Protein backbone atom coordinates (compact mmCIF):
# COMPACT_ATOMS: atom_id res chain seq x y z
CA UNK A 1 0.00 0.00 0.00
CA UNK A 2 1.46 3.38 -0.87
CA UNK A 3 2.23 5.64 2.04
CA UNK A 4 -0.53 8.26 2.18
CA UNK A 5 -0.57 11.50 4.10
CA UNK A 6 -3.62 12.10 6.29
CA UNK A 7 -5.16 15.48 5.53
CA UNK A 8 -7.42 17.43 7.87
CA UNK A 9 -10.44 19.15 6.41
CA UNK A 10 -9.85 22.89 6.03
CA UNK A 11 -12.06 23.90 8.99
CA UNK A 12 -9.36 24.99 11.40
CA UNK A 13 -7.53 23.11 14.12
CA UNK A 14 -8.79 19.54 14.76
CA UNK A 15 -10.43 18.83 18.09
CA UNK A 16 -9.09 16.24 20.54
CA UNK A 17 -12.03 14.01 19.67
CA UNK A 18 -11.21 14.23 15.94
CA UNK A 19 -7.59 13.33 16.65
CA UNK A 20 -8.48 10.28 18.74
CA UNK A 21 -10.94 9.15 16.06
CA UNK A 22 -8.22 9.44 13.43
CA UNK A 23 -5.93 7.38 15.63
CA UNK A 24 -8.65 4.77 15.97
CA UNK A 25 -9.25 4.68 12.22
CA UNK A 26 -5.59 4.72 11.08
CA UNK A 27 -3.44 3.28 13.90
CA UNK A 28 -0.75 2.03 11.53
CA UNK A 29 -0.11 5.52 10.19
CA UNK A 30 0.41 6.94 13.65
CA UNK A 31 2.75 4.06 14.48
CA UNK A 32 4.88 4.95 11.49
CA UNK A 33 4.45 1.60 9.71
CA UNK A 34 5.06 1.64 5.95
CA UNK A 35 5.59 -1.14 3.45
CA UNK A 36 9.17 -2.31 3.01
CA UNK A 37 10.61 -0.48 6.00
CA UNK A 38 10.95 -3.38 8.38
CA UNK A 39 10.95 -7.12 8.56
CA UNK A 40 7.60 -8.86 8.68
CA UNK A 41 8.04 -9.78 12.36
CA UNK A 42 8.95 -6.25 13.40
CA UNK A 43 6.21 -4.78 11.29
CA UNK A 44 3.65 -7.22 12.72
CA UNK A 45 4.58 -6.39 16.31
CA UNK A 46 4.29 -2.68 15.63
CA UNK A 47 0.95 -3.14 13.90
CA UNK A 48 -0.37 -5.10 16.88
CA UNK A 49 0.80 -2.37 19.26
CA UNK A 50 -0.75 0.25 17.01
CA UNK A 51 -4.03 -1.63 16.91
CA UNK A 52 -4.10 -1.70 20.70
CA UNK A 53 -3.52 2.05 20.69
CA UNK A 54 -6.27 2.42 18.12
CA UNK A 55 -8.72 0.35 20.14
CA UNK A 56 -7.96 2.42 23.24
CA UNK A 57 -8.48 5.59 21.26
CA UNK A 58 -11.69 4.22 19.78
CA UNK A 59 -13.07 3.57 23.26
CA UNK A 60 -11.99 7.04 24.41
CA UNK A 61 -13.47 8.49 21.24
CA UNK A 62 -16.83 7.03 22.16
CA UNK A 63 -16.69 8.16 25.76
CA UNK A 64 -18.89 11.07 26.75
CA UNK A 65 -19.23 12.83 30.07
CA UNK A 66 -22.85 12.54 31.08
CA UNK A 67 -24.70 15.72 32.11
CA UNK A 68 -24.61 16.79 35.75
CA UNK A 69 -26.85 19.05 37.82
CA UNK A 70 -25.20 20.87 40.73
CA UNK A 71 -27.85 21.73 43.31
CA UNK A 72 -25.48 23.67 45.58
CA UNK A 73 -23.36 26.31 43.83
CA UNK A 74 -22.51 29.59 45.51
CA UNK A 75 -22.36 32.82 43.51
CA UNK A 76 -20.38 34.63 46.22
CA UNK A 77 -18.27 37.73 45.87
CA UNK A 78 -14.55 37.15 46.35
CA UNK A 79 -14.62 38.82 49.78
CA UNK A 80 -17.59 36.77 51.09
CA UNK A 81 -15.50 35.50 54.00
CA UNK A 82 -13.79 38.76 54.88
CA UNK A 83 -11.08 39.15 52.27
CA UNK A 84 -10.28 37.65 48.87
CA UNK A 85 -7.73 34.89 48.50
CA UNK A 86 -8.43 32.80 51.60
CA UNK A 87 -6.75 29.40 51.47
CA UNK A 88 -8.71 26.39 50.30
CA UNK A 89 -9.15 24.30 53.49
CA UNK A 90 -8.11 21.08 51.73
CA UNK A 91 -5.07 22.34 49.83
CA UNK A 92 -3.89 25.17 52.07
CA UNK A 93 -3.60 27.37 48.97
CA UNK A 94 -5.84 30.17 47.72
CA UNK A 95 -7.72 29.76 44.50
CA UNK A 96 -6.14 31.24 41.41
CA UNK A 97 -9.38 33.24 41.05
CA UNK A 98 -9.46 36.07 43.59
CA UNK A 99 -11.79 38.67 42.05
CA UNK A 100 -15.56 38.55 41.61
CA UNK A 101 -15.31 38.15 37.84
CA UNK A 102 -12.50 35.60 38.02
CA UNK A 103 -14.45 33.46 40.48
CA UNK A 104 -17.47 33.45 38.22
CA UNK A 105 -15.47 32.66 35.09
CA UNK A 106 -13.53 29.90 36.83
CA UNK A 107 -16.76 28.32 38.06
CA UNK A 108 -18.22 28.47 34.55
CA UNK A 109 -15.07 26.83 33.18
CA UNK A 110 -15.48 23.95 35.63
CA UNK A 111 -19.14 23.63 34.70
CA UNK A 112 -18.19 23.37 31.03
CA UNK A 113 -15.37 20.94 31.69
CA UNK A 114 -17.55 18.54 33.68
CA UNK A 115 -20.71 19.06 31.62
CA UNK A 116 -22.72 20.63 34.44
CA UNK A 117 -25.74 21.64 32.39
CA UNK A 118 -27.55 23.35 35.28
CA UNK A 119 -26.71 24.58 38.75
CA UNK A 120 -28.73 26.11 41.57
CA UNK A 121 -26.85 29.24 42.58
CA UNK A 122 -27.29 31.29 45.71
CA UNK A 123 -25.75 34.16 47.65
CA UNK A 124 -26.90 37.77 47.76
CA UNK A 125 -29.65 38.71 45.30
CA UNK A 126 -27.37 40.91 43.18
CA UNK A 127 -24.64 38.27 42.97
CA UNK A 128 -27.09 35.55 41.97
CA UNK A 129 -28.63 37.71 39.28
CA UNK A 130 -25.19 38.59 37.89
CA UNK A 131 -24.17 34.94 37.57
CA UNK A 132 -27.59 33.88 36.30
CA UNK A 133 -27.53 36.48 33.55
CA UNK A 134 -23.95 35.66 32.52
CA UNK A 135 -24.48 31.88 32.51
CA UNK A 136 -26.86 31.73 29.54
CA UNK A 137 -29.60 29.99 31.57
CA UNK A 138 -27.33 27.40 33.19
CA UNK A 139 -27.81 28.96 36.65
CA UNK A 140 -31.16 28.65 38.42
CA UNK A 141 -31.48 31.37 41.02
CA UNK A 142 -31.77 30.76 44.73
CA UNK A 143 -31.91 33.17 47.65
CA UNK A 144 -29.62 32.68 50.62
CA UNK A 145 -30.47 33.49 54.25
CA UNK A 146 -27.25 33.52 56.22
CA UNK A 147 -24.74 35.40 58.31
CA UNK A 148 -23.45 38.50 56.56
CA UNK A 149 -26.24 38.67 53.98
CA UNK A 150 -29.34 40.91 54.17
CA UNK A 151 -32.62 39.17 54.84
CA UNK A 152 -34.53 38.98 51.53
CA UNK A 153 -37.39 41.39 51.06
CA UNK A 154 -40.48 39.20 51.01
CA UNK A 155 -42.40 41.09 48.32
CA UNK A 156 -39.34 41.34 46.08
CA UNK A 157 -38.78 37.62 46.57
CA UNK A 158 -42.35 36.89 45.52
CA UNK A 159 -41.88 38.94 42.35
CA UNK A 160 -38.60 37.20 41.58
CA UNK A 161 -40.16 33.75 41.99
CA UNK A 162 -43.13 34.64 39.78
CA UNK A 163 -40.74 36.05 37.16
CA UNK A 164 -38.64 32.87 37.21
CA UNK A 165 -35.53 34.60 38.52
CA UNK A 166 -35.62 32.55 41.74
CA UNK A 167 -36.35 28.81 41.63
CA UNK A 168 -35.69 27.88 45.25
CA UNK A 169 -35.27 29.43 48.71
CA UNK A 170 -31.94 28.57 50.23
CA UNK A 171 -29.41 28.05 51.40
CA UNK A 172 -31.15 28.79 54.69
CA UNK A 173 -28.25 28.97 57.10
CA UNK A 174 -30.29 29.55 60.23
CA UNK A 175 -27.71 27.62 62.26
CA UNK A 176 -25.20 30.43 61.69
CA UNK A 177 -27.74 32.94 62.98
CA UNK A 178 -28.64 30.92 66.07
CA UNK A 179 -32.02 29.91 64.63
CA UNK A 180 -33.83 26.60 64.45
CA UNK A 181 -35.52 25.80 61.11
CA UNK A 182 -38.90 26.48 62.78
CA UNK A 183 -37.92 29.95 64.06
CA UNK A 184 -40.73 32.50 63.54
CA UNK A 185 -38.42 34.78 61.56
CA UNK A 186 -38.15 32.12 58.84
CA UNK A 187 -41.85 31.28 58.73
CA UNK A 188 -42.86 33.88 56.09
CA UNK A 189 -40.27 32.46 53.66
CA UNK A 190 -41.41 28.89 54.24
CA UNK A 191 -45.06 29.84 53.79
CA UNK A 192 -44.19 31.62 50.53
CA UNK A 193 -42.26 28.61 49.28
CA UNK A 194 -45.17 26.30 50.00
CA UNK A 195 -47.66 28.69 48.41
CA UNK A 196 -45.65 29.10 45.19
CA UNK A 197 -44.37 25.50 45.20
CA UNK A 198 -40.64 26.18 45.17
CA UNK A 199 -38.15 23.99 47.04
CA UNK A 200 -36.34 25.02 50.19
CA UNK A 201 -32.79 24.05 51.08
CA UNK A 202 -31.60 24.03 54.70
CA UNK A 203 -28.00 23.97 55.84
CA UNK A 204 -27.56 20.95 58.08
CA UNK A 205 -24.75 19.32 59.99
CA UNK A 206 -21.79 21.28 61.26
CA UNK A 207 -19.28 23.83 59.94
CA UNK A 208 -15.62 24.80 59.88
CA UNK A 209 -13.42 24.72 62.99
CA UNK A 210 -13.74 27.81 65.24
CA UNK A 211 -16.94 28.99 63.54
CA UNK A 212 -18.46 30.49 66.76
CA UNK A 213 -15.22 32.38 67.48
CA UNK A 214 -14.25 33.63 64.04
CA UNK A 215 -17.51 33.99 62.15
CA UNK A 216 -20.80 33.49 63.80
CA UNK A 217 -21.13 33.89 67.58
CA UNK A 218 -24.68 32.47 67.62
CA UNK A 219 -23.69 29.27 65.79
CA UNK A 220 -24.36 26.08 67.75
CA UNK A 221 -23.66 22.49 66.68
CA UNK A 222 -27.05 21.23 67.83
CA UNK A 223 -28.90 23.64 65.53
CA UNK A 224 -27.68 21.63 62.53
CA UNK A 225 -29.47 18.44 63.56
CA UNK A 226 -31.87 17.42 60.74
CA UNK A 227 -34.43 16.26 63.33
CA UNK A 228 -35.20 19.93 63.99
CA UNK A 229 -36.82 20.13 60.57
CA UNK A 230 -39.71 17.94 61.66
CA UNK A 231 -41.76 20.84 63.01
CA UNK A 232 -41.39 22.65 59.66
CA UNK A 233 -42.59 19.56 57.80
CA UNK A 234 -45.60 19.19 60.10
CA UNK A 235 -46.50 22.84 59.65
CA UNK A 236 -45.94 22.78 55.86
CA UNK A 237 -46.80 19.30 54.57
CA UNK A 238 -46.57 20.31 50.90
CA UNK A 239 -43.13 21.90 51.23
CA UNK A 240 -40.32 20.33 49.19
CA UNK A 241 -37.19 20.31 51.33
CA UNK A 242 -33.62 19.22 50.82
CA UNK A 243 -31.00 18.76 53.48
CA UNK A 244 -27.79 20.41 52.42
CA UNK A 245 -24.66 18.39 53.26
CA UNK A 246 -26.95 15.38 53.83
CA UNK A 247 -27.05 16.05 57.55
CA UNK A 248 -23.47 14.87 58.11
CA UNK A 249 -22.48 13.75 60.72
CA UNK A 250 -26.04 13.17 62.01
CA UNK A 251 -26.54 9.89 60.17
CA UNK A 252 -29.27 8.33 62.32
CA UNK A 253 -31.37 11.50 62.44
CA UNK A 254 -30.95 12.05 58.70
CA UNK A 255 -32.12 8.52 57.93
CA UNK A 256 -35.02 8.85 60.37
CA UNK A 257 -36.22 12.14 58.91
CA UNK A 258 -35.96 11.03 55.28
CA UNK A 259 -37.59 7.67 56.04
CA UNK A 260 -40.69 9.24 57.59
CA UNK A 261 -40.96 12.24 55.23
CA UNK A 262 -40.56 11.20 51.57
CA UNK A 263 -40.69 14.81 50.38
CA UNK A 264 -37.23 15.35 51.91
CA UNK A 265 -34.19 14.95 49.66
CA UNK A 266 -30.53 15.59 50.50
CA UNK A 267 -27.49 16.93 48.69
CA UNK A 268 -23.96 15.62 49.15
CA UNK A 269 -22.34 19.03 48.92
CA UNK A 270 -19.11 19.94 50.68
CA UNK A 271 -18.78 16.56 52.40
CA UNK A 272 -17.77 15.19 48.99
CA UNK A 273 -14.55 17.20 48.99
CA UNK A 274 -13.82 18.66 52.43
CA UNK A 275 -13.92 15.61 54.72
CA UNK A 276 -11.68 12.55 54.26
CA UNK A 277 -12.89 10.42 51.34
CA UNK A 278 -13.14 7.32 53.51
CA UNK A 279 -15.55 9.10 55.84
CA UNK A 280 -17.62 10.39 52.94
CA UNK A 281 -17.82 6.96 51.33
CA UNK A 282 -18.86 5.33 54.61
CA UNK A 283 -21.60 7.94 55.08
CA UNK A 284 -22.77 7.58 51.47
CA UNK A 285 -22.91 3.80 51.76
CA UNK A 286 -24.99 4.09 54.94
CA UNK A 287 -27.49 6.38 53.23
CA UNK A 288 -27.73 3.98 50.30
CA UNK A 289 -28.17 0.98 52.61
CA UNK A 290 -31.09 2.84 54.16
CA UNK A 291 -32.77 2.91 50.74
CA UNK A 292 -32.32 6.63 50.06
CA UNK A 293 -30.50 6.41 46.73
CA UNK A 294 -33.38 7.96 44.80
CA UNK A 295 -33.30 11.10 46.95
CA UNK A 296 -29.61 11.96 47.06
CA UNK A 297 -28.41 14.77 44.79
CA UNK A 298 -25.02 16.06 43.75
CA UNK A 299 -23.90 19.47 45.00
CA UNK A 300 -20.45 21.02 45.12
CA UNK A 301 -20.67 23.94 47.58
CA UNK A 302 -17.47 25.36 46.16
CA UNK A 303 -17.88 28.60 48.12
CA UNK A 304 -14.94 30.73 46.84
CA UNK A 305 -12.84 27.82 45.53
CA UNK A 306 -13.96 26.89 41.99
CA UNK A 307 -11.46 24.05 41.87
CA UNK A 308 -13.62 22.23 44.44
CA UNK A 309 -16.28 21.64 41.78
CA UNK A 310 -14.18 19.13 39.88
CA UNK A 311 -12.86 17.53 43.02
CA UNK A 312 -16.37 16.97 44.38
CA UNK A 313 -17.49 15.36 41.12
CA UNK A 314 -14.48 13.07 40.94
CA UNK A 315 -14.94 11.99 44.55
CA UNK A 316 -18.48 10.83 43.80
CA UNK A 317 -17.37 9.21 40.55
CA UNK A 318 -14.78 7.14 42.44
CA UNK A 319 -17.22 5.99 45.12
CA UNK A 320 -16.57 2.25 45.59
CA UNK A 321 -19.37 -0.29 45.51
CA UNK A 322 -21.82 2.25 44.05
CA UNK A 323 -23.30 1.28 40.70
CA UNK A 324 -23.20 3.49 37.64
CA UNK A 325 -27.00 3.68 37.75
CA UNK A 326 -27.00 4.99 41.31
CA UNK A 327 -24.32 7.55 40.45
CA UNK A 328 -26.43 8.68 37.48
CA UNK A 329 -29.35 9.20 39.84
CA UNK A 330 -27.17 11.24 42.18
CA UNK A 331 -25.60 13.34 39.45
CA UNK A 332 -28.75 14.01 37.44
CA UNK A 333 -31.99 12.07 37.65
CA UNK A 334 -32.90 12.82 41.27
CA UNK A 335 -32.42 16.56 40.80
CA UNK A 336 -34.58 16.53 37.66
CA UNK A 337 -37.35 14.91 39.68
CA UNK A 338 -37.01 17.05 42.80
CA UNK A 339 -36.80 20.39 40.99
CA UNK A 340 -39.33 19.28 38.34
CA UNK A 341 -37.03 20.31 35.54
CA UNK A 342 -37.96 20.12 31.87
CA UNK A 343 -35.64 18.65 29.28
CA UNK A 344 -35.57 21.93 27.35
CA UNK A 345 -33.98 23.63 30.38
CA UNK A 346 -31.02 21.25 30.46
CA UNK A 347 -29.03 22.27 27.43
CA UNK A 348 -25.28 21.99 26.76
CA UNK A 349 -23.05 25.02 27.00
CA UNK A 350 -22.63 27.07 23.84
CA UNK A 351 -19.85 29.19 22.42
CA UNK A 352 -16.91 27.06 23.56
CA UNK A 353 -13.60 26.44 21.88
CA UNK A 354 -13.92 23.02 20.26
CA UNK A 355 -11.09 21.69 22.42
CA UNK A 356 -12.94 22.74 25.57
CA UNK A 357 -16.45 21.63 24.64
CA UNK A 358 -17.49 18.54 26.62
CA UNK A 359 -18.75 15.72 24.45
CA UNK A 360 -22.52 15.76 24.14
CA UNK A 361 -24.18 13.21 26.38
CA UNK A 362 -27.21 11.11 25.66
CA UNK A 363 -29.10 12.60 28.56
CA UNK A 364 -31.99 10.63 29.98
CA UNK A 365 -35.45 12.07 29.52
CA UNK A 366 -36.33 14.69 32.11
CA UNK A 367 -38.39 13.11 34.83
CA UNK A 368 -41.71 14.61 35.70
CA UNK A 369 -43.63 14.21 38.86
C-alpha positions in Angstrom: 0.0 0.0 0.0 1.5 3.4 -0.9 2.2 5.6 2.0 -0.5 8.3 2.2 -0.6 11.5 4.1 -3.6 12.1 6.3 -5.2 15.5 5.5 -7.4 17.4 7.9 -10.4 19.1 6.4 -9.9 22.9 6.0 -12.1 23.9 9.0 -9.4 25.0 11.4 -7.5 23.1 14.1 -8.8 19.5 14.8 -10.4 18.8 18.1 -9.1 16.2 20.5 -12.0 14.0 19.7 -11.2 14.2 15.9 -7.6 13.3 16.7 -8.5 10.3 18.7 -10.9 9.1 16.1 -8.2 9.4 13.4 -5.9 7.4 15.6 -8.6 4.8 16.0 -9.2 4.7 12.2 -5.6 4.7 11.1 -3.4 3.3 13.9 -0.7 2.0 11.5 -0.1 5.5 10.2 0.4 6.9 13.7 2.7 4.1 14.5 4.9 5.0 11.5 4.4 1.6 9.7 5.1 1.6 5.9 5.6 -1.1 3.4 9.2 -2.3 3.0 10.6 -0.5 6.0 11.0 -3.4 8.4 10.9 -7.1 8.6 7.6 -8.9 8.7 8.0 -9.8 12.4 9.0 -6.2 13.4 6.2 -4.8 11.3 3.7 -7.2 12.7 4.6 -6.4 16.3 4.3 -2.7 15.6 0.9 -3.1 13.9 -0.4 -5.1 16.9 0.8 -2.4 19.3 -0.8 0.3 17.0 -4.0 -1.6 16.9 -4.1 -1.7 20.7 -3.5 2.0 20.7 -6.3 2.4 18.1 -8.7 0.3 20.1 -8.0 2.4 23.2 -8.5 5.6 21.3 -11.7 4.2 19.8 -13.1 3.6 23.3 -12.0 7.0 24.4 -13.5 8.5 21.2 -16.8 7.0 22.2 -16.7 8.2 25.8 -18.9 11.1 26.8 -19.2 12.8 30.1 -22.9 12.5 31.1 -24.7 15.7 32.1 -24.6 16.8 35.7 -26.9 19.1 37.8 -25.2 20.9 40.7 -27.9 21.7 43.3 -25.5 23.7 45.6 -23.4 26.3 43.8 -22.5 29.6 45.5 -22.4 32.8 43.5 -20.4 34.6 46.2 -18.3 37.7 45.9 -14.5 37.1 46.3 -14.6 38.8 49.8 -17.6 36.8 51.1 -15.5 35.5 54.0 -13.8 38.8 54.9 -11.1 39.1 52.3 -10.3 37.7 48.9 -7.7 34.9 48.5 -8.4 32.8 51.6 -6.7 29.4 51.5 -8.7 26.4 50.3 -9.1 24.3 53.5 -8.1 21.1 51.7 -5.1 22.3 49.8 -3.9 25.2 52.1 -3.6 27.4 49.0 -5.8 30.2 47.7 -7.7 29.8 44.5 -6.1 31.2 41.4 -9.4 33.2 41.0 -9.5 36.1 43.6 -11.8 38.7 42.0 -15.6 38.5 41.6 -15.3 38.2 37.8 -12.5 35.6 38.0 -14.5 33.5 40.5 -17.5 33.4 38.2 -15.5 32.7 35.1 -13.5 29.9 36.8 -16.8 28.3 38.1 -18.2 28.5 34.5 -15.1 26.8 33.2 -15.5 24.0 35.6 -19.1 23.6 34.7 -18.2 23.4 31.0 -15.4 20.9 31.7 -17.6 18.5 33.7 -20.7 19.1 31.6 -22.7 20.6 34.4 -25.7 21.6 32.4 -27.5 23.4 35.3 -26.7 24.6 38.8 -28.7 26.1 41.6 -26.9 29.2 42.6 -27.3 31.3 45.7 -25.7 34.2 47.7 -26.9 37.8 47.8 -29.7 38.7 45.3 -27.4 40.9 43.2 -24.6 38.3 43.0 -27.1 35.5 42.0 -28.6 37.7 39.3 -25.2 38.6 37.9 -24.2 34.9 37.6 -27.6 33.9 36.3 -27.5 36.5 33.5 -23.9 35.7 32.5 -24.5 31.9 32.5 -26.9 31.7 29.5 -29.6 30.0 31.6 -27.3 27.4 33.2 -27.8 29.0 36.7 -31.2 28.6 38.4 -31.5 31.4 41.0 -31.8 30.8 44.7 -31.9 33.2 47.7 -29.6 32.7 50.6 -30.5 33.5 54.2 -27.2 33.5 56.2 -24.7 35.4 58.3 -23.5 38.5 56.6 -26.2 38.7 54.0 -29.3 40.9 54.2 -32.6 39.2 54.8 -34.5 39.0 51.5 -37.4 41.4 51.1 -40.5 39.2 51.0 -42.4 41.1 48.3 -39.3 41.3 46.1 -38.8 37.6 46.6 -42.4 36.9 45.5 -41.9 38.9 42.3 -38.6 37.2 41.6 -40.2 33.7 42.0 -43.1 34.6 39.8 -40.7 36.1 37.2 -38.6 32.9 37.2 -35.5 34.6 38.5 -35.6 32.5 41.7 -36.3 28.8 41.6 -35.7 27.9 45.3 -35.3 29.4 48.7 -31.9 28.6 50.2 -29.4 28.1 51.4 -31.1 28.8 54.7 -28.2 29.0 57.1 -30.3 29.5 60.2 -27.7 27.6 62.3 -25.2 30.4 61.7 -27.7 32.9 63.0 -28.6 30.9 66.1 -32.0 29.9 64.6 -33.8 26.6 64.4 -35.5 25.8 61.1 -38.9 26.5 62.8 -37.9 30.0 64.1 -40.7 32.5 63.5 -38.4 34.8 61.6 -38.2 32.1 58.8 -41.8 31.3 58.7 -42.9 33.9 56.1 -40.3 32.5 53.7 -41.4 28.9 54.2 -45.1 29.8 53.8 -44.2 31.6 50.5 -42.3 28.6 49.3 -45.2 26.3 50.0 -47.7 28.7 48.4 -45.6 29.1 45.2 -44.4 25.5 45.2 -40.6 26.2 45.2 -38.1 24.0 47.0 -36.3 25.0 50.2 -32.8 24.1 51.1 -31.6 24.0 54.7 -28.0 24.0 55.8 -27.6 21.0 58.1 -24.8 19.3 60.0 -21.8 21.3 61.3 -19.3 23.8 59.9 -15.6 24.8 59.9 -13.4 24.7 63.0 -13.7 27.8 65.2 -16.9 29.0 63.5 -18.5 30.5 66.8 -15.2 32.4 67.5 -14.2 33.6 64.0 -17.5 34.0 62.1 -20.8 33.5 63.8 -21.1 33.9 67.6 -24.7 32.5 67.6 -23.7 29.3 65.8 -24.4 26.1 67.8 -23.7 22.5 66.7 -27.1 21.2 67.8 -28.9 23.6 65.5 -27.7 21.6 62.5 -29.5 18.4 63.6 -31.9 17.4 60.7 -34.4 16.3 63.3 -35.2 19.9 64.0 -36.8 20.1 60.6 -39.7 17.9 61.7 -41.8 20.8 63.0 -41.4 22.6 59.7 -42.6 19.6 57.8 -45.6 19.2 60.1 -46.5 22.8 59.7 -45.9 22.8 55.9 -46.8 19.3 54.6 -46.6 20.3 50.9 -43.1 21.9 51.2 -40.3 20.3 49.2 -37.2 20.3 51.3 -33.6 19.2 50.8 -31.0 18.8 53.5 -27.8 20.4 52.4 -24.7 18.4 53.3 -26.9 15.4 53.8 -27.1 16.1 57.6 -23.5 14.9 58.1 -22.5 13.8 60.7 -26.0 13.2 62.0 -26.5 9.9 60.2 -29.3 8.3 62.3 -31.4 11.5 62.4 -31.0 12.0 58.7 -32.1 8.5 57.9 -35.0 8.8 60.4 -36.2 12.1 58.9 -36.0 11.0 55.3 -37.6 7.7 56.0 -40.7 9.2 57.6 -41.0 12.2 55.2 -40.6 11.2 51.6 -40.7 14.8 50.4 -37.2 15.4 51.9 -34.2 15.0 49.7 -30.5 15.6 50.5 -27.5 16.9 48.7 -24.0 15.6 49.1 -22.3 19.0 48.9 -19.1 19.9 50.7 -18.8 16.6 52.4 -17.8 15.2 49.0 -14.6 17.2 49.0 -13.8 18.7 52.4 -13.9 15.6 54.7 -11.7 12.5 54.3 -12.9 10.4 51.3 -13.1 7.3 53.5 -15.5 9.1 55.8 -17.6 10.4 52.9 -17.8 7.0 51.3 -18.9 5.3 54.6 -21.6 7.9 55.1 -22.8 7.6 51.5 -22.9 3.8 51.8 -25.0 4.1 54.9 -27.5 6.4 53.2 -27.7 4.0 50.3 -28.2 1.0 52.6 -31.1 2.8 54.2 -32.8 2.9 50.7 -32.3 6.6 50.1 -30.5 6.4 46.7 -33.4 8.0 44.8 -33.3 11.1 47.0 -29.6 12.0 47.1 -28.4 14.8 44.8 -25.0 16.1 43.8 -23.9 19.5 45.0 -20.4 21.0 45.1 -20.7 23.9 47.6 -17.5 25.4 46.2 -17.9 28.6 48.1 -14.9 30.7 46.8 -12.8 27.8 45.5 -14.0 26.9 42.0 -11.5 24.0 41.9 -13.6 22.2 44.4 -16.3 21.6 41.8 -14.2 19.1 39.9 -12.9 17.5 43.0 -16.4 17.0 44.4 -17.5 15.4 41.1 -14.5 13.1 40.9 -14.9 12.0 44.6 -18.5 10.8 43.8 -17.4 9.2 40.5 -14.8 7.1 42.4 -17.2 6.0 45.1 -16.6 2.2 45.6 -19.4 -0.3 45.5 -21.8 2.2 44.1 -23.3 1.3 40.7 -23.2 3.5 37.6 -27.0 3.7 37.7 -27.0 5.0 41.3 -24.3 7.6 40.4 -26.4 8.7 37.5 -29.4 9.2 39.8 -27.2 11.2 42.2 -25.6 13.3 39.5 -28.8 14.0 37.4 -32.0 12.1 37.6 -32.9 12.8 41.3 -32.4 16.6 40.8 -34.6 16.5 37.7 -37.4 14.9 39.7 -37.0 17.0 42.8 -36.8 20.4 41.0 -39.3 19.3 38.3 -37.0 20.3 35.5 -38.0 20.1 31.9 -35.6 18.7 29.3 -35.6 21.9 27.3 -34.0 23.6 30.4 -31.0 21.2 30.5 -29.0 22.3 27.4 -25.3 22.0 26.8 -23.0 25.0 27.0 -22.6 27.1 23.8 -19.9 29.2 22.4 -16.9 27.1 23.6 -13.6 26.4 21.9 -13.9 23.0 20.3 -11.1 21.7 22.4 -12.9 22.7 25.6 -16.5 21.6 24.6 -17.5 18.5 26.6 -18.8 15.7 24.5 -22.5 15.8 24.1 -24.2 13.2 26.4 -27.2 11.1 25.7 -29.1 12.6 28.6 -32.0 10.6 30.0 -35.5 12.1 29.5 -36.3 14.7 32.1 -38.4 13.1 34.8 -41.7 14.6 35.7 -43.6 14.2 38.9 
